[in-house]
Amino acid sequence: MYRDVPWLQPSDRYILEFMASARTARGDPAEVTPKVIGRNTTVSRKHAGARCRELTKRGLVERVDRGVYQLTDLGQEFVDGELDVDDLRDL
């Protein structure tokens, strides 16, 4: 799939899956920083920040504050496997 979507990188799945698993006490998507992503995945903080900015442009993640990101409904659909390659190419 990653080869078929020019902007998508394998590390994006790790970032999005981590963000999908990070929840508040109420069960809402948690707000996370690249540093938190870096500490909890195999992705470096610097790379996580760059990818979060790209994923924000594509609508899979939203920036809620400077350096703070949250998974969108579209991002959750990606994690759940509900988007196909054609959907991703068009983002």
C-alpha positions in Angstrom: 0.0 0.0 0.0 2.8 2.5 0.9 4.3 2.2 -2.5 1.0 3.1 -4.2 0.6 6.3 -2.2 3.5 8.7 -2.8 3.2 10.7 0.4 2.5 7.7 2.8 5.5 6.2 4.7 5.6 3.0 6.7 6.2 5.0 9.9 2.8 6.7 9.5 1.1 3.5 10.5 3.0 3.3 13.7 2.2 6.9 14.5 -1.5 6.6 13.6 -1.9 3.3 15.5 -0.3 4.8 18.6 -2.5 7.8 18.4 -5.6 5.6 18.0 -4.6 3.7 21.2 -4.0 6.9 23.2 -7.2 7.8 24.9 -8.4 10.1 27.6 -10.2 8.9 30.7 -13.5 9.6 28.9 -12.4 7.5 25.9 -11.8 10.4 23.5 -8.7 10.5 21.3 -5.8 11.9 23.4 -3.7 14.9 22.4 -0.1 13.8 21.9 3.2 15.4 21.0 6.0 14.0 18.8 8.0 13.5 21.9 5.4 11.2 23.4 5.1 9.4 20.0 8.9 9.0 20.0 9.0 7.6 23.5 6.3 5.0 22.8 7.1 3.8 19.2 10.1 3.1 17.1 9.8 6.5 15.4 12.1 9.3 16.5 10.7 12.5 17.9 12.0 14.5 15.0 10.6 12.2 12.4 7.3 12.0 14.3 7.0 15.8 14.2 7.6 15.9 10.4 5.1 13.1 9.8 2.5 14.6 12.0 2.7 17.8 10.0 2.3 15.8 6.8 -0.6 13.7 8.2 -2.3 17.0 9.3 -2.1 18.2 5.7 -3.8 15.0 4.6 -6.5 15.2 7.2 -5.6 12.1 9.2 -4.3 14.1 12.2 -5.3 17.6 13.4 -3.1 20.1 15.2 -4.8 21.2 18.4 -1.9 23.4 19.6 1.7 24.1 18.8 3.4 20.7 18.7 0.2 18.9 19.9 -1.8 16.5 17.6 -4.9 14.4 17.7 -6.2 11.6 15.5 -9.2 12.6 13.3 -12.1 10.4 12.4 -10.5 10.0 9.0 -7.3 8.8 10.7 -9.3 6.3 12.8 -10.8 5.0 9.5 -7.3 4.5 8.2 -6.3 2.6 11.3 -9.4 0.5 11.1 -8.7 -0.4 7.5 -11.7 1.4 6.1 -9.8 3.4 3.5 -8.4 2.0 0.4 -5.5 3.1 -1.7 -7.6 5.2 -4.0 -9.0 7.1 -1.0 -5.5 7.8 0.3 -4.1 8.9 -3.1 -6.8 11.6 -3.2 -5.9 13.1 0.2 
